[in-house]
């Protein structure tokens, strides 16, 4: 079972990966493209735990591997 420290480390990296996916787009533009509020993107990039719906939508719309998004494992982009 993962320790609390390991979980917290993964959560911190998750916010960094979300920011990396957003790239140079503004939080407002990114949120609009995903169909969420800009405040949610801001909170998630600041370390709040994203909802599963957000993570799934992000992975599908941006063609991102959930393994990479959640755990940093494998390639960032999904292969089709």
C-alpha positions as CSV (number, residue, x, y, z in Angstrom):
1,X,0.0,0.0,0.0
2,X,1.3,3.5,-0.9
3,X,2.4,5.7,2.0
4,X,0.8,9.1,2.5
5,X,4.1,10.7,1.5
6,X,4.1,8.8,-1.9
7,X,0.5,9.8,-2.5
8,X,1.3,13.5,-1.7
9,X,4.3,13.4,-4.0
10,X,2.1,12.0,-6.9
11,X,-0.5,14.7,-6.2
12,X,2.1,17.4,-6.5
13,X,3.4,16.1,-9.7
14,X,-0.2,15.8,-11.1
15,X,-0.7,19.5,-10.8
16,X,2.6,20.0,-12.6
17,X,1.6,17.7,-15.4
18,X,-1.8,19.5,-15.8
19,X,0.1,22.7,-16.2
20,X,2.4,21.1,-18.7
21,X,-0.5,19.9,-20.8
22,X,-2.0,23.4,-20.7
23,X,1.2,24.8,-22.1
24,X,1.1,28.4,-23.2
25,X,-2.7,28.5,-23.3
26,X,-4.3,30.7,-20.6
27,X,-6.1,29.0,-17.9
28,X,-9.3,30.6,-19.2
29,X,-8.8,29.3,-22.7
30,X,-7.8,25.8,-21.5
31,X,-10.8,25.6,-19.2
32,X,-13.1,26.7,-22.1
33,X,-11.7,24.0,-24.3
34,X,-12.3,21.4,-21.6
35,X,-15.8,22.7,-20.7
36,X,-14.9,23.6,-17.1
37,X,-14.5,26.8,-15.1
38,X,-11.2,28.6,-15.1
39,X,-11.2,28.5,-11.2
40,X,-11.1,24.7,-11.4
41,X,-8.0,24.7,-13.6
42,X,-6.4,27.2,-11.2
43,X,-7.2,25.0,-8.2
44,X,-6.0,21.9,-9.8
45,X,-2.7,23.5,-10.9
46,X,-2.3,24.8,-7.4
47,X,-2.5,21.3,-5.9
48,X,-6.2,20.6,-5.2
49,X,-7.2,17.1,-6.2
50,X,-9.0,17.1,-9.5
51,X,-12.4,15.3,-9.9
52,X,-12.3,12.1,-11.9
53,X,-14.6,13.6,-14.6
54,X,-12.0,16.4,-15.1
55,X,-9.1,13.9,-15.4
56,X,-11.0,11.7,-17.9
57,X,-12.1,14.7,-20.0
58,X,-8.6,16.0,-20.0
59,X,-7.1,12.7,-21.0
60,X,-9.6,12.2,-23.9
61,X,-9.6,15.7,-25.3
62,X,-5.8,16.1,-25.1
63,X,-5.0,12.5,-26.0
64,X,-3.1,12.0,-22.7
65,X,-2.3,8.7,-21.1
66,X,-4.0,8.3,-17.7
67,X,-0.9,6.4,-16.5
68,X,1.3,9.3,-17.4
69,X,-1.2,11.9,-16.0
70,X,-1.8,10.2,-12.7
71,X,1.5,8.4,-12.0
72,X,4.1,9.9,-14.5
73,X,4.6,6.4,-16.1
74,X,5.0,5.8,-19.8
75,X,4.5,8.2,-22.6
76,X,2.5,11.4,-22.2
77,X,0.5,11.0,-25.4
78,X,-1.7,7.9,-26.0
79,X,-1.0,5.9,-29.0
80,X,-4.0,5.1,-31.1
